[in-house]
Amino acid sequence: MPKPPYNPYEKTQKDTLPGIDIELTVLEKASAMLRRCQENWVENEFDRSLDDALRYNQKIWDVLQNDWRSNDCQLSKSLRENLLSLGMFMRKTSLDIMAYPEKEKLNALIQVNEHLASGLKNQKQNVNA
């Protein structure tokens, strides 16, 4: 699938959104990319969009894990450890899908992204309340 042309509005949005909104945006985009791969799945055929979606998702999780490892992270130690374990699960699952592609395996990645996004939305609502 060809990459869409440069979108200056997308860059402006990235430069001006608060952190939680950026996290929500990228998690939702990753889930949408993975869902699109499921919907267009072709057995026994290499799919560049699947590779792109898995790599995009992993980049997000790498950034999140770096934030959770940081001394500046304000989450509790136990929550950070749980999230880091979840990040390792995401990496392992992504690598497994790359090696042995199966449409159903994408469900785990999508569900984790959507649950994390849901938690962030609830956190955002509580902060804004």
Rosetta blueprint (number, residue, H / E / L):
1 M L
2 P L
3 K L
4 P L
5 P L
6 Y L
7 N L
8 P H
9 Y H
10 E H
11 K H
12 T H
13 Q H
14 K H
15 D H
16 T H
17 L L
18 P L
19 G H
20 I H
21 D H
22 I H
23 E H
24 L H
25 T H
26 V H
27 L H
28 E H
29 K H
30 A H
31 S H
32 A H
33 M H
34 L H
35 R H
36 R H
37 C H
38 Q H
39 E H
40 N L
41 W L
42 V L
43 E L
44 N L
45 E L
46 F L
47 D L
48 R H
49 S H
50 L H
51 D H
52 D H
53 A H
54 L H
55 R H
56 Y H
57 N H
58 Q H
59 K H
60 I H
61 W H
62 D H
63 V H
64 L H
65 Q H
66 N H
67 D H
68 W H
69 R H
70 S L
71 N L
72 D L
73 C L
74 Q L
75 L L
76 S L
77 K H
78 S H
79 L H
80 R H
81 E H
82 N H
83 L H
84 L H
85 S H
86 L H
87 G H
88 M H
89 F H
90 M H
91 R H
92 K H
93 T H
94 S H
95 L H
96 D H
97 I H
98 M H
99 A H
100 Y L
101 P L
102 E L
103 K H
104 E H
105 K H
106 L H
107 N H
108 A H
109 L H
110 I H
111 Q H
112 V H
113 N H
114 E H
115 H H
116 L H
117 A H
118 S H
119 G H
120 L H
121 K H
122 N H
123 Q H
124 K H
125 Q H
126 N H
127 V H
128 N H
129 A L
